[in-house]
Amino acid sequence: MKHHIKIVLLIAINLGLTGCMEAAIDFWNGPGRFPQAEHNAYKECSEELESLPEPENKSRGSKEMQEWLVKVYMPASVECMKRKGF
């Protein structure tokens, strides 16, 4: 019986410390969560950007893909977010 009480006590302490850790991480990171309006704008822009023509070599590390990301995708993404007010 004593072992059961110790196990329950350890589980309770563990859950309490886990909650404290989550709170500490949220406090340390600050208000990093997107507001709902910005989240919606980002989602809409992502849908818009899917229509952009991609380079022929789509592999992640390829030079063509990197240049496409820097010269086409990122500027279009920034412009879209500016149009949405962010």
C-alpha positions as CSV (number, residue, x, y, z in Angstrom):
1,M,0.0,0.0,0.0
2,K,2.8,2.4,0.8
3,H,4.3,1.9,-2.7
4,H,1.0,2.8,-4.3
5,I,0.9,6.0,-2.4
6,K,4.4,6.8,-3.4
7,I,3.7,6.1,-7.0
8,V,0.6,8.3,-7.0
9,L,2.5,11.1,-5.2
10,L,5.4,10.9,-7.8
11,I,2.9,11.1,-10.7
12,A,1.1,14.1,-9.1
13,I,4.5,15.9,-8.6
14,N,5.5,15.0,-12.2
15,L,2.3,16.4,-13.6
16,G,2.6,19.6,-11.5
17,L,6.2,20.2,-12.7
18,T,5.2,19.5,-16.3
19,G,2.6,22.2,-16.1
20,C,5.1,24.6,-14.5
21,M,7.6,23.9,-17.2
22,E,5.0,24.7,-19.9
23,A,4.1,27.9,-18.2
24,A,7.8,28.8,-17.9
25,I,8.4,28.1,-21.6
26,D,5.4,30.2,-22.6
27,F,6.6,33.1,-20.4
28,W,10.1,32.9,-21.7
29,N,9.1,32.8,-25.4
30,G,6.7,35.7,-24.9
31,P,3.6,36.4,-27.0
32,G,4.9,34.4,-30.0
33,R,1.6,33.0,-31.1
34,F,0.0,34.5,-34.3
35,P,-3.1,36.5,-33.8
36,Q,-6.1,34.9,-35.6
37,A,-6.2,37.6,-38.3
38,E,-2.5,37.1,-39.1
39,H,-2.9,33.3,-39.1
40,N,-5.8,33.6,-41.6
41,A,-3.8,36.0,-43.8
42,Y,-0.8,33.6,-43.8
43,K,-3.1,30.7,-44.7
44,E,-4.7,32.7,-47.6
45,C,-1.2,33.7,-48.9
46,S,0.0,30.1,-48.8
47,E,-3.0,29.1,-50.9
48,E,-2.2,32.0,-53.4
49,L,1.5,31.0,-53.6
50,E,0.7,27.4,-54.5
51,S,-0.1,28.7,-58.0
52,L,3.4,30.0,-58.6
53,P,5.4,28.1,-61.2
54,E,8.1,26.0,-59.6
55,P,11.6,25.3,-61.1
56,E,12.1,22.1,-63.0
57,N,14.5,20.8,-60.4
58,K,12.4,20.7,-57.3
59,S,14.8,18.9,-54.9
60,R,15.3,20.8,-51.7
61,G,19.0,21.4,-51.9
62,S,19.2,22.2,-55.6
63,K,20.6,25.6,-56.7
64,E,17.6,26.2,-58.9
65,M,15.2,25.7,-56.0
66,Q,17.2,27.9,-53.7
67,E,17.3,30.7,-56.2
68,W,13.5,30.3,-56.9
69,L,12.8,30.6,-53.1
70,V,14.9,33.7,-52.8
71,K,13.9,35.5,-56.0
72,V,10.3,34.4,-56.5
73,Y,8.6,32.8,-53.5
74,M,9.9,35.0,-50.7
75,P,9.2,38.3,-52.4
76,A,5.7,37.1,-53.4
77,S,5.1,36.0,-49.9
78,V,6.2,39.3,-48.4
79,E,4.1,41.2,-50.9
80,C,1.0,39.1,-50.2
81,M,1.3,39.7,-46.4
82,K,1.8,43.4,-47.1
83,R,-1.5,43.4,-49.1
84,K,-3.2,41.7,-46.2
85,G,-2.0,44.4,-43.8
86,F,0.9,42.6,-42.1
